[in-house]
Amino acid sequence: MATPLKKPLNLLASYGFGAALLMLLLVLVFLGTLQQTQHGIFEVQKRYFESLVVVHWLGPAPLPLPGAYLLLGLLFINILLGGIIRAPKSWRRPGMLIAHGGILFLIVAGFVTYHFSTNGHMTLYEGEQSNEYQSFYEWEIIIAELDGEGREFVIPERDFDHLWGRRSGIFHAAALPFDLEVRGFQRNCTPRPARDDLGNAVDGVTLAALPKDPRSEHNIAGAYATVRPRDGGAPVDGVLWGLARAPWTVQTGGRTYAIDLRHRRWRVPFTITLDQFIRELHPRTGIPASFISIVTLTQHGASRKVEIKMNEPLRHEGYTFFQASWGPQNAGPNTPLFSQFAVVNNPADQWPLFGVLVTRLTDRRARVHVSFDALTLDYLSWQLLVAGGALGPVSYTHLRAHETVLD
């Protein structure tokens, strides 16, 4: 008996639908790669690969396309229905189920990474320490009490990045004696002396728009803000800029508040201290051959020394610290150097290290290997790992290594 959902489900599970999705993903990758030359990786990633719908311009003509986020969601449904649920299941031919299951696994890992991971950088000179890392791209407005309880109130970028031009938004917190109005947000700008014909000037300063840099981490955001006391006091105007030497301070309600526009920050449950930065250059060149950071990780009163090198990151409490860069690039022999770590907190960081391998021994026998990074598990290896026994004779002809590596 046919059901109303039969035709839609047949379409979602069909080979043709899956092939069309893969072709559209190929088109997005091609167009996105071309756009990176003009708009940079971050902007293209948000526009083409993190969206449900994207409009690509072919000269003056718009070309609407589904974004990669939507396509991957539909591909997940297609593989689940057609490659897992409706696929013929047999232990003699497990390859199709394993391959399709692996693709689904990677899509889920990508979903978790996109929604639940954070990444940024921590930059330290020798002797400095920190328990925070900050985003390369995202901004936030912070309101901090400079007296009293010292509380902080944060407005994330997604709540004010649309307040450009004449648009404005008012932010309210019950614990604050004022409301904050934000307007005129600009992705890249610089403060300049105001002219008489510019109405947004504050104390003779205005924010002049600059062209967006394709390298999004080089853009410096800015906005105008107004503190509106709830007790009927006079409003106070200010300018927020990402590279300001000091935050904007306001006194109202008998307290002093600092208001600042800064890169989004996250705290880690431990402290990193840069003890020594070692840079080795190729002879007679300024090109680094290697650079190493020797740090001290401190948590709950206990400390340990760690070396962070290229391709040898520090992993602790779900956070990964990569040796990303250093500077200043034109530093002289006695110039203090800083070390920059790329910091990632990703719940799915280790998921892709899971794998399955099937070895067909005869027409009726197969051996399934489940791998976790350098630790390979099958039934015989598991017995050896648990019981600690010696290797027995191998009864089949191909070579096989039993190796257990524990970090």
N, C-alpha and C positions, 0 to 999 in steps of 0.2 A: 504494500500500500504506500503510495507516494505521500510525502509530507511537504509542507510549504518550504521547509529548510533544505530539502534534498538537493535542489539545483544550486543554491548558493554554496552549500558545502562541497558539492562536486566541483564547482568552479574553484573554490579556495584550495582544494586538494589536488588539482590537476597539474600535470607536467607543464602544459602550456602557460598556466598562470605563474608557476615558479620560474619558467624561462623568461617570461616578460619582466618579472621582478628583478632578476639578475641582469637583464639588459638595461633596465632603468638605473640600477645601481652603477653599472659600468658607465653610463652616460653622465651620471652625477660626478663620479670620480674624475672623468675626463674634463668636464666643465669646471669643476672645483679646482683642479690642478692648474688650469689656465688662469682662473681668477686669482690664484695666490700670487701671481707676479704683480698684481696691482693692489690687492687689498690685504695681503698677509694671511698667514695660516689661521690665526684666531678668528678673524671676521668671517673667513670662508667656512671654517668649521661650524660656527654658529649658524650661518645662513644656509648652507647646503646639507650639512650632516647632522645637525641637532634640531632640525625643524620638521614640521609635518608637511608644509608646502613651501616651495621656493619659486620665485619668479626670476628667470634668467633672461637678460635682455640681449637679443640678437640685433644689434644696431638700435633702430627706433622701435622694433617690434618686441613685445613681451612674450615670453614662452613659459607658461605655468607648468611646474613639474612637482611631483610628490617628493618631499624631503626624505633623506636617508632614514630618519627616525621612523617615519610611517612605513617605508619600504621594508625595513628590517622587522618591524612588528608583523606585517603581512607575510613576510618570508618565514617567520617563526611559526605562524599558523599553518602555512602551506606545508612545511616540512613535518610538523607535528601530525597533521591530518593524513597527508599523502605518504610520508616517509616513515612514520612510526605506527599510527593507529591502523591504517588501511594496508600497510605493506605486509606481504607474506612473511611469516615468522618461522624460522627453522634454525636449529642449532648447527645444521650443516652449512648454512650460509648466513653467518652473523654479520658479515662485513657491512651490508647496507644499513642495518640497524645501528651499528657502532658508528659509521660515518655520519649518518643523519643525527644521531644522538650527540656526537661531538660538535656538530654545527649548532644545534640548539643550545648546547652547553656554553659555547662561545658567545652566542647572542645574549643569553642570560647574564654572563659575566660582563659583557659590554653595557647592558642595562644597569647593573649594579654599579659599575664604575661611573657611568654618567650621572646617576642620581645620588650616589652616596659617597663618592670619593672627593677629596680635596687635594690641591697641589699648589705649591708656591715656592718661596725661597727663603733661606736664612743667610744673611751676610754678616760676617764677623771679622774684625781685626784681631790680631794676636792679643790675648789677655781678656777679650770681651766674652760675655756669656749671654745666653738668651734662652727663653722657654716659649718663644713665639716664632711663627713663620708667616709670611705675608704673600698675598696673591701677586702675580705678575700683571693681571689685567683688571680684576674687579676692584671696585671702590666701595667705601662705606662712609657715612657721616657718624661721628662719635660725639656724644654729649657727656662730659665727665664732670662730676662734682670735685672742685678743688678744695673743699672743706666739708665738714659734716661727715657723712658715711663714706664718701669717696666712691659712690656708685657710678656706673657707666651705662649709657643708653645708646643703642646702635640702630641706625637706619640703613638697611642693606641697599645696594645699588638698584636692585630690581624695583624698589619702591620710588625711586626718583629719576631713573635714567630717561624717562619719557617726559620730564618737565623741562623741555627745551623751548627756546623762543619766549613767547609770552605765557606759556603754561606755568601754573604754580600748584603746589600742594602744601597742605598744612598737616603737621605731624603732632600728635597729642600723646602725652603720657601722664597718668594720674599723679605720679610721684614728682613731677616737675611743676614749678609755679608759672610756667609759660608754655605757649605753643610755638613751634618753629615752622616758619613758612620757607619753602625752598622753591627757587625759580631760576630760569635761564641756565640750566645745566648744559655744559659743553664737554664733549669727549676729549678735545685737545685745545688748549688755550694758554694764554700768558697774560699776566696783569700789566697794564700800561696806564700812563696818565690819561685821564679822561678829557674829551673835548666837550665843548658846551652843548653840542647837538646830540649827545648820548645821554639818554634818560636813566640808564642803569648804574650810573657812577655812584660809588660809595666812598666818601672822604677823598674825592679826586682820583679814584682808581676805578678802572673798568677792566673787564676780561675780554681780550681780543681773541677772536677765533683763529685757529691755525689749521692748515690742512691735516687730515688724519694721516699719521705715519703708518705704512703697511706693517711695520713691526709694532704691534699694539702695545707692547710693554713700554715703548718710548712715548706714548701719548700721556699728557698730564691734564687731568680733568679739572673742572672748576664750576662754581655755581654761586648764585647770590642767595643770601639768607636774611630773614628778618625774625627777630625774637619779639613775640607779642605777649607781654605779661598779662596774666589773668586778673590781676588786681586793678586793672585800668591804667597802669603806667604807660608811658610813651614807648612805642615800638623802637627797636634798635636794629639798624641795618648793618650788614657785614658782607665780606667777600670770603669765599672758601676756595682755596687753591691747593692742589695736590702736593706742591713743593714749597709751601709756605714754611718759613723758618720757625714759626711758633703758631700755636692754635689761636683762634679768635676767642677772647675772653669777654664775658658779660657778667655784670652784677645785677641780680634781680632777686626779689623775695628774701633779701638778707643773706644771700649766698653768692659765691662766685662759681661760674661754669666755664669750662673750656669746650669750644665747638671746633671740630676739625674734620676736614675731608682727607682721607688717607686710604691706602690700599687695604683691602680686607685682610684681617688677621685671624689666626687660629693659635690656640695655646696647646702645648704638649705637656704631658704629665711628668716631665723631667727637664733638666737643664743641660745645655751643651756649652762647653767652654773651649774656645780655640786656644790651645797651648802653643802650637807651632805650625807654621805653614812653610813647606819646603817646595821650592820651585827649581827645577833643573832645565837649563836651556841647551839646545843643540850648539855645538862649538861655532863661534863666530857668527851667530845669528841671534835674533830675539825671539825665536820660535821655541816654545816650551817642549821639552822632551817628556817631562812628567811633572805632576804637581800632587802633593800629598798633604792632607790636613791631619794633624795629631790633635785629638780632642779628648776632653774628659766628660763622660756622661755621669751625671749625679742624679740619684733618685732615692728618696726616703733616707737620706744621710749616707748612702753608700755610693762610692765612685769607682769608675774603672776607665782605663785608657783605651782608646780605640783609634786605629788608623783608617781614614777614609781616602780611598784611591779611585782612579778611573776604573769603572767596571767592578769595583769592590765596595759597595755601599754599606752603610750602617743600617741594620734592621733592628728595631726595638719597639715593643708595645704596639705593633701594627703600623709604625711609621718607618719610612725608608728615606735615608739621607744619601743623596748622590753627590759626588764631587763634580760640580757643574762648571764653575768658572773661577776666575780670580781677577784681581786688578790692584791698582790702576795698570792698564796695559802698557803705558809708556813710563813705568816706574824706573827710577834710577837705582844705583846700587844701595843707597841708604834709605830709600823711600819705604815707609810701612806698607805692607800688602794686606789685602783682605781676601778671604776665601768665601766663595758663594756655594751654598748647598741647595740643590733642588730637593724639595721635601714633598713626599707623596704619602697620603693616608688613603689606601684603597682596600676595602674589604675583599675585593676579588683579585688582589695582587698575585696570589699564588695559584689561583684556579687553573689558568692555562697549563700549569705544569703537570696536570693530571692527563694520563693517556691510556689507551687500550690497544693491545697488539694481539692478533690471533695468528697462531702458527698451525697450519694444517699438516698433521702427521700422516694420516691415511684417509681413505674415503669416509671412514666412520669416526675418526678420532681427530680432535683439534685441541690445542693448548691455548688458553686465554691468559695473557699477561696484563696486569694492571700496574701502571707506572706512576710514581709520585716523584718527580724530579730525578734525583740520582738513585732512589730506592726502588728497585724493581721487585714486584711481588707476583708470584704465582703459587700454586699449592706447595710445591717442593721447596721454593725459596722461603715461604712463610714458615714451614716446619723447621728449616735450618735457622731462621731468625729467632724463633721462639725457643726451640730446644737447644740450639747451639751445637748441633751435631756436625759431623764431618760430611764432606761430599761423598755420595755413593757413585757407583759406576753409571755412566750414561748409556742407555740402552738403544738410542737411535743415532743416526749417522752424522747429523750436522753438529757443529761445534756450539757449545753453550757455556757462557760464563755465569757463575754464581758470585755476585758481588754485592755486599751490603755496605753502604756508606751512611754513617750517621753524623750529622752536624753536632 
